[in-house]
Amino acid sequence: MKQGDLILATDSERLLGLGYASVMRPGELDSERLSETSALIVDANVGEDEQSRLAALCAAAGIPIMVLPNAEEIIKTRDGKVETAFLKFMRHFHKLAHSTQLAPENYDKMELQTLVDIITTTNSLLKPREVMDSVMTQINGLIACEAWSVLIIDDNDNRSLTFAAAMGPNKDALFSIRIPVGEGIAGWVAEHSQPLIVNDVSKDPRFFGQVDKQFTTHNILCAPLISRGRTIGVIEMINRKDSDGFSEADLELVEVLVNPAAVAIENAFLFQRTEILTIQDDLTKLYNSRYLNKCLDFELQRAKRLKQPVSVLFIDLDGFKAINDRYGHLQGSRSLIDIGHIIKEAARETDIVGRYGGDEFMLILPATDPEGAHQVGERIRKHVAGYRLHEMRMTASIGIAAFPEHGNDKNGLVRLADKAMYWVKDHGKNGIAIADQVETA
């Protein structure tokens, strides 16, 4: 982290009137001034446009930034240094009276350092799980508990929470559980966007006991993850260690620490979605042709190194044009989505499935020879043949080419699989052909 005092950006005339060099109007801050500071605190009363401008400047300079609510009430100091005031603010939020290992001033430093670590570390991570694990591990270092979890609101329906990260006994079982927004402690916090402490869950009717398997919950601290004014999920801390329960000071500290974390988590999800869009077909949500080509390059190199086979299946749908002509392109698109799902379900977990373009699909089958590829192709052919749209049906013409039998380069294998597929279409459709069979036919 850069050396230098913290800067507080505020429009508060009272704070500005104190005459401290580290309390400034947002408009006075530029990249040069920010380069001299260790971190920027922005009063929540600063306008959204200015907050966005400052956030962009800090991101470019690698400087941690945090929005501070109620700055006037929190910062009441006459020593001329915002950093000291902020340390007092952190100490006010979190009084660890149960421990005597550290002096109060060292708690202050721990808490501020944890905040700065959360901001700097999470802004450098791009994977949501890594961001969440980092944030919660650091918070757990200050507020020790037996277990914690991060639940994210499902973007598809906005009405359910899924476990995105967790620590504690039986954590792996949590990832298959969905909690409706409004149900349980987490659901209530997500619905109301308000934090909550429940120090005896047996007396709270909101407690959702379904997740308690091989683990007993006694008390919970739950806080919303709010990014850009929108609740994206919640964090839960379960069973406070060395204490009878969570305190208001615990809750207030958590709220401060998850403030920058929520933005970092949302940013990581946005980056992940953007990354997915570069490899995913917009319609079927299978892999796109660009990613298929990259995968085939990789699988061929691995097959050569390990002296294993790899096969390519090229699939073209028979009868798709008739459905398009009869029912229109909208229904045609829906049928492609259905067929994509059918092909994906018929393939194996290790197979790489994608839409090559139009009504053509392609599969890459690692460690699979032509005979094994034919078995996969036959299963796909049968499943596609069972598809019906009213009185109309589609079938699949499938071509197969494999390394090393039919070639050792990507373009050659794709060309041979495509040629075998067209041979099937020219010889009755709804069938499978392997490249060497076509060459000798």
FITIDREN-668186 format. One record per residue (C-alpha): residue number from 1; residue in one letter; z, y, x. Coordinates in steps of 0.02 Angstrom, whole numbers, plus 50000, padded with zeros to 5 digits. Each point is the difference from the previous one (the first is absolute). Example, Ala and Ser with C-alpha at 12.3 -4.5 7.8 and 13.67 -1.06 7.14 Angstrom:
2
nr	rest	w	v	u
1	A	50390	49775	50615
2	S	49967	50172	50069
//
This chain:
441
nr	rest	w	v	u
1	M	50000	50000	50000
2	K	49965	50176	50061
3	Q	50143	50106	50061
4	G	50055	50159	49914
5	D	50095	50058	49848
6	L	49958	49950	49823
7	I	49911	50133	49900
8	L	50038	50034	49817
9	A	49854	50069	49899
10	T	50065	50090	49846
11	D	49964	50142	49879
12	S	50187	50026	49970
13	E	50038	50183	50032
14	R	50183	49959	50032
15	L	49961	49875	50136
16	L	49864	50109	50075
17	G	50121	50147	49996
18	L	50118	49910	50118
19	G	49880	50045	50140
20	Y	49994	49829	50084
21	A	49849	49967	50109
22	S	49985	49822	49934
23	V	49993	50054	49817
24	M	49824	50060	49961
25	R	49881	50036	49858
26	P	49868	49863	49978
27	G	49860	50126	50032
28	E	50072	50038	50172
29	L	49975	49823	50060
30	D	49844	49945	50090
31	S	49958	49857	50117
32	E	50055	50100	50154
33	R	50172	50037	49928
34	L	50023	49823	49937
35	S	49960	49931	50173
36	E	50166	50073	50059
37	T	50107	49906	49874
38	S	50066	49823	49985
39	A	49983	49988	49811
40	L	49964	50109	49848
41	I	50110	50010	49846
42	V	49915	50077	49848
43	D	50102	50074	49858
44	A	49950	49912	49839
45	N	49975	50171	49919
46	V	49850	50033	50113
47	G	49838	49990	49900
48	E	49899	49838	50000
49	D	49850	50079	50087
50	E	50109	50061	50143
51	Q	50087	49831	50010
52	S	49830	49915	50014
53	R	49942	50121	50135
54	L	50158	49974	50102
55	A	49990	49812	49978
56	A	49822	50002	50068
57	L	50052	50105	50150
58	C	50146	49885	50038
59	A	49893	49844	49982
60	A	49873	50072	50123
61	A	50137	50043	50124
62	G	50101	49840	49976
63	I	50152	50095	49940
64	P	50120	49924	49872
65	I	50011	50096	49836
66	M	50124	49985	49856
67	V	50020	50089	49834
68	L	50181	50055	49974
69	P	50066	50029	49823
70	N	50126	50137	49963
71	A	49989	50079	50172
72	E	50104	50152	49953
73	E	50146	49893	49941
74	I	49990	49877	50143
75	I	49979	50117	50147
76	K	50150	50116	50009
77	T	50024	50041	50183
78	R	50030	50152	50107
79	D	49967	49922	50171
80	G	49817	50048	50003
81	K	49930	49825	50017
82	V	49917	49902	49860
83	E	50023	49837	50095
84	T	50190	50018	49994
85	A	49991	50040	49816
86	F	49892	49849	49969
87	L	50122	49889	50094
88	K	50139	50066	49889
89	F	49891	49966	49850
90	M	49974	49819	50056
91	R	50184	49978	50031
92	H	50040	50071	49828
93	F	49882	49872	49926
94	H	50071	49850	50091
95	K	50184	49987	50043
96	L	50032	49832	50081
97	A	50188	50005	49978
98	H	50017	49811	50006
99	S	49950	49990	50184
100	T	50087	50068	50153
101	Q	49878	49944	50133
102	L	49908	50165	50012
103	A	50058	50179	49997
104	P	49935	50104	49852
105	E	49884	50101	50110
106	N	49919	49839	50060
107	Y	49973	49947	49819
108	D	49910	50163	49973
109	K	49887	49964	50148
110	M	49970	49822	49941
111	E	49951	50059	49827
112	L	49884	50136	50061
113	Q	49922	49883	50126
114	T	49974	49870	49865
115	L	49913	50129	49893
116	V	49888	50055	50144
117	D	49965	49818	50047
118	I	49950	49962	49821
119	I	49881	50147	49995
120	T	49921	49970	50170
121	T	49991	49811	49989
122	T	49935	49986	49822
123	N	49866	50131	50033
124	S	49935	49893	50144
125	L	49989	49839	49897
126	L	49852	49958	49889
127	K	50053	49837	49916
128	P	50111	50019	49846
129	R	50110	49851	50043
130	E	50032	50067	50175
131	V	50046	50171	49931
132	M	50121	49927	49873
133	D	50081	49882	50125
134	S	50022	50142	50125
135	V	50076	50119	49873
136	M	50121	49876	49925
137	T	50055	49929	50168
138	Q	50045	50175	50057
139	I	50091	50044	49839
140	N	50093	49835	50008
141	G	50059	50052	50173
142	L	50096	50143	49919
143	I	50047	49919	49834
144	A	50029	49817	50038
145	C	49967	49880	49857
146	E	49969	49814	49976
147	A	49825	50019	49930
148	W	49870	50131	49957
149	S	49831	50006	49916
150	V	49856	50118	49966
151	L	49913	49985	49832
152	I	49833	50084	49966
153	I	49927	50044	49830
154	D	49843	49899	49965
155	D	49851	50118	50000
156	N	49906	49891	49877
157	D	50119	50025	49854
158	N	50135	50123	50058
159	R	50122	49897	49897
160	S	50066	49873	50124
161	L	50084	49995	50170
162	T	49959	49875	50137
163	F	50102	49963	50156
164	A	49905	50070	50149
165	A	50132	49977	50136
166	A	50171	49920	50007
167	M	50143	49946	50114
168	G	50135	49877	49959
169	P	50029	49820	49942
170	N	49858	49918	49904
171	K	49891	50155	50022
172	D	49836	49902	49995
173	A	50032	49949	49820
174	L	50003	50182	49946
175	F	49816	50034	50033
176	S	49943	49900	49849
177	I	50115	50094	49879
178	R	49941	50145	49894
179	I	50125	50117	49917
180	P	49942	50104	49851
181	V	50029	50187	50020
182	G	50152	50040	49895
183	E	50085	49832	50027
184	G	50139	49966	50125
185	I	50076	50126	50118
186	A	49837	50021	50095
187	G	49899	50016	49840
188	W	50118	50132	49931
189	V	49991	50103	50160
190	A	49810	49986	50002
191	E	49987	50055	49819
192	H	50121	50147	50013
193	S	49962	50050	50181
194	Q	50186	50018	50028
195	P	50111	49915	50130
196	L	50141	49886	49947
197	I	50154	49915	50070
198	V	50071	49847	49913
199	N	50155	49937	50089
200	D	50034	49858	49878
201	V	49839	49925	49934
202	S	50096	49881	49886
203	K	50049	50149	49893
204	D	49828	50081	49992
205	P	49884	49935	49863
206	R	49848	50062	50097
207	F	50025	49873	50139
208	F	49852	49879	50016
209	G	50078	49836	50057
210	Q	49836	49904	50017
211	V	49985	50045	50184
212	D	50174	49932	50043
213	K	49961	49826	50064
214	Q	50103	49934	50146
215	F	50068	50177	50012
216	T	50130	50094	49900
217	T	49982	50186	49969
218	H	50162	50100	49986
219	N	49942	50180	50018
220	I	49834	50092	50011
221	L	49939	50168	50060
222	C	49827	50038	49932
223	A	49894	50155	50031
224	P	49824	50048	49945
225	L	49858	50020	50124
226	I	49920	50164	49948
227	S	49842	50058	50087
228	R	49904	50156	49950
229	G	50100	50011	49840
230	R	49962	49822	49946
231	T	50117	49850	50002
232	I	49913	49861	50097
233	G	50144	49878	50006
234	V	50185	49980	50040
235	I	50111	49938	50140
236	E	50152	49891	49969
237	M	50147	49974	50117
238	I	50111	49855	49950
239	N	50182	49960	50039
240	R	50070	50136	50113
241	K	50082	49926	50155
242	D	50177	50047	50053
243	S	50030	50088	49835
244	D	50035	49968	49817
245	G	49837	50083	49952
246	F	49879	50142	50030
247	S	50059	50181	50000
248	E	49918	50159	49940
249	A	49983	50048	50183
250	D	49900	49840	50029
251	L	49886	50042	49855
252	E	49973	50180	50054
253	L	49955	49945	50176
254	V	49878	49870	49936
255	E	49914	50131	49893
256	V	49974	50110	50152
257	L	49936	49857	50108
258	V	49878	49929	49872
259	N	49924	50171	49966
260	P	49880	49993	50150
261	A	49992	49810	49990
262	A	49925	50002	49825
263	V	49856	50109	50058
264	A	49971	49889	50152
265	I	50000	49843	49890
266	E	49874	50076	49879
267	N	49891	50057	50146
268	A	50002	49824	50070
269	F	49947	49927	49832
270	L	49861	50130	49987
271	F	49940	49954	50174
272	Q	50006	49816	49954
273	R	49898	50029	49843
274	T	49873	50102	50097
275	E	49989	49860	50128
276	I	49975	49871	49862
277	L	49859	50103	49924
278	T	49903	49985	50163
279	I	49999	49809	49990
280	Q	50002	49970	49813
281	D	49859	49991	49874
282	D	50030	50134	49868
283	L	49954	49889	49853
284	T	50066	49825	50034
285	K	50139	50048	50123
286	L	49936	49862	50115
287	Y	49953	50043	50179
288	N	49842	50104	50022
289	S	49850	49956	50107
290	R	50054	50111	50145
291	Y	50165	49909	50015
292	L	49917	49830	49977
293	N	49887	50037	50148
294	K	50150	50048	50107
295	C	50092	49843	49948
296	L	49851	49890	50041
297	D	49990	50077	50174
298	F	50185	49963	50027
299	E	49993	49823	49928
300	L	49848	49955	50105
301	Q	50085	50059	50159
302	R	50156	49901	49956
303	A	49898	49845	49954
304	K	49911	50006	50168
305	R	50163	50023	50094
306	L	50088	49858	49908
307	K	49844	49891	49988
308	Q	50016	49992	49810
309	P	49869	50017	49862
310	V	49983	50145	49881
311	S	49891	50002	49844
312	V	49918	50136	49894
313	L	49967	49982	49813
314	F	49875	50117	49919
315	I	50007	50005	49809
316	D	49878	50078	49878
317	L	50034	49998	49813
318	D	49870	49924	49884
319	G	49985	50085	49831
320	F	50089	50162	50045
321	K	49848	50108	49963
322	A	49986	49926	49825
323	I	50182	50048	49963
324	N	49967	50176	50064
325	D	49845	50016	49892
326	R	50084	49929	49846
327	Y	50171	50083	50007
328	G	49977	50148	50116
329	H	50061	50045	50174
330	L	50181	50027	49947
331	Q	50015	49820	49941
332	G	49901	49946	50152
333	S	50129	50081	50112
334	R	50140	49914	49906
335	S	49912	49834	50023
336	L	49988	50030	50187
337	I	50187	50033	50005
338	D	50029	49837	49905
339	I	49887	49900	50116
340	G	50081	50078	50153
341	H	50168	49941	49935
342	I	49931	49826	49966
343	I	49928	49985	50176
344	K	50162	50063	50078
345	E	50102	49873	49901
346	A	49884	49856	50045
347	A	50003	50042	50186
348	R	50139	49949	50118
349	E	50136	50118	50062
350	T	49924	50002	50174
351	D	49825	50045	49937
352	I	49940	50180	50011
353	V	49918	50051	49836
354	G	49895	50155	49970
355	R	49863	50079	49898
356	Y	49846	50024	50108
357	G	49911	50113	49876
358	G	49930	49996	49823
359	D	50031	49825	49931
360	E	50014	49921	50173
361	F	50162	49935	50074
362	M	50041	49933	50172
363	L	50138	49889	50067
364	I	50052	49969	50180
365	L	50085	49832	50023
366	P	50096	49989	50166
367	A	50019	49829	50083
368	T	49882	49923	49870
369	D	49844	49895	50035
370	P	49850	49989	49881
371	E	50072	49851	49908
372	G	50164	50091	49967
373	A	49904	50157	49950
374	H	49898	49897	49877
375	Q	50161	49941	49916
376	V	50060	50179	49980
377	G	49828	50053	49938
378	E	49995	49861	49871
379	R	50169	50051	49931
380	I	49940	50180	49985
381	R	49836	49944	49919
382	K	50092	49900	49867
383	H	50121	50141	49961
384	V	49861	50130	49985
385	A	49900	49883	49887
386	G	50147	49995	49881
387	Y	49993	50189	49973
388	R	49939	50056	49828
389	L	49963	50168	49924
390	H	49971	49963	49815
391	E	49850	49882	50002
392	M	49945	50049	50175
393	R	50051	49921	50165
394	M	49977	50026	50185
395	T	49982	49876	50142
396	A	50005	50015	50189
397	S	49868	49963	50131
398	I	50089	49970	50164
399	G	49935	49992	50179
400	I	50100	49938	50150
401	A	49982	50028	50186
402	A	50126	49952	50134
403	F	50043	50024	50182
404	P	49960	49908	50112
405	E	49880	49892	49899
406	H	49880	50137	49943
407	G	50025	50142	50122
408	N	50124	50098	50103
409	D	49975	50181	49948
410	K	50052	50094	49844
411	N	49831	50063	49943
412	G	49919	49831	50023
413	L	50131	49911	49895
414	V	49992	50127	49860
415	R	49809	49990	49999
416	L	50002	49809	49993
417	A	50131	49996	49862
418	D	49899	50128	49902
419	K	49841	49897	50025
420	A	50088	49842	49940
421	M	50062	50094	49846
422	Y	49824	50055	49956
423	W	49939	49822	50022
424	V	50123	49948	49863
425	K	49938	50139	49886
426	D	49821	49941	50026
427	H	50048	49819	49962
428	G	50089	50010	49833
429	K	50151	50112	50041
430	N	50182	49950	49969
431	G	50013	49901	50161
432	I	50044	49998	50185
433	A	49891	49986	50155
434	I	50048	49988	50183
435	A	49892	50089	50129
436	D	49937	49845	50094
437	Q	49954	49914	49836
438	V	49891	50147	49953
439	E	49913	50001	50170
440	T	49949	49817	49980
441	A	49958	50007	49814
//
